[in-house]
Amino acid sequence: MTATVWFVLAIVLVALAFDFINGFHDAANSIATVVSTRVLSPSAAVVWAAAFNFIAVFIFGTAVAKTMGKGLVDLAVVDATVILAGLIGAIVWDLITWWLGLPTSSSHALIGGYGGAAVA
């Protein structure tokens, strides 16, 4: 395989790592209230959250993803290294804030990571 293929695979793996970290960093916030008040069991709350997250894509569409893809950063400066650096920056920020117990948003970390990588 060529170096480009390896680089794309690396970006995909880092994106999957970000998605995993986003899951354990932010997902609990969406079900904490119904679990802590014992409205739903933890397993039922996870199933409900997963189902509604899946359904939401079909109901609300991809407007947020399209906004993220254009208009925030000049596309002329975006290449694979900017994408990789933005993902790594967001991962590092999420892990630091998780470790310190600070409230933060993975979505905001991703926007900041991409913005910072594009400016640099």
N, C-alpha and C positions, 0 to 999 in steps of 0.2 A: 504494500500500500504506500501511497505517496505521503509526503509530509502534510499536505493539505487535508487528506482524509483523517490522519491521526489528530490533527488540530481540531477538526470538526467533531470527532469523537470525544476529544477532551472537553470541548465546550458542552456537548450533550451530557457528559458525565457530571460536570460541574453544575449544569442546570438542574439535573436530577438531585444532586446533593443540596442545592438551594431549595428545591421543592420539598425535600425531606425535612430540612431544618425549618422551613416555613411552616410545615405541618406541626412539628412539636413546639414551635415557638408561638404561633398564632392560633392554631386550631382549638386549643383548649378554651380560649376566650369565648368562642361561640357557643360552647355547651356548658360552661362552668355554672351558670345560674340554674339551669334545669337539673343538673346533677346535684349541686350543693343543697338545693331545696327539696331534693328527692322526688321531683316531678317525674323524672325518667331515670332509669338505671344508666350507668356509664356506657354499657354496650348498646343499649337502645338509643341513647343520645348520639353516639358515634354513627350508628346506622342512619338515623334521621338526618344528621348533618351531612353525611356523605350523599345521601339520596337527594337532598335539596340543593346541594352544591352542583350535582350533576344536572338536575332539572333546570337550574337557574340559567345555565348556558343556553338552553333551547328557548327559554322564555324571554330573557333579557338580551340575548345576542352577544355580539363581540364589540360593542361600542367602546368599552373601556380599553380593551386590547388594541383597538385601532388608534385610539388617542395616544396610548403609550408608544405605539409604533411610529407616529408621525407628529411633528409639531413641538415636541419637547427638546429634542436634540437635532442639530443639523445633520441630515443623513449623509452629507458629503464627507463628514469626518468619521462616520461609523464604519468600522471594519471588524474582523473577527477578534482582534486583540482588545478593542474597546468593549465588546460584548463579554469576553472572558474576564477582563479587569473589573467591569461593572458587577458581574456575578460574584467574583471573589471578594470585592469590597462589601457587597451586601451580606455575604456569608460571614465575613469577619465581624461586621457590625452586629449582626444578629446573635452571633455566639458570645460576643463581649457583653451585650446587654442582657442576654439570657443568664450568663454566668453571674453578673452583678445584680440580677433581679430587677432590672430597670424596665419600665413599660416602653415599648416601642412597636413599630409596625414594619413588617418585612416588606410590604409594598413601598413604603417610604424609603426604606433602606435600598431597595432595588432602583428606585428613581434617582436617589442620591448617588448610588454607585455608578449608574450609567452616565449621569450628568458630570460627575467628577472625572470619570474615565474619558469622556468626550472632550472635556476642557483640557485635560492633561495632554 
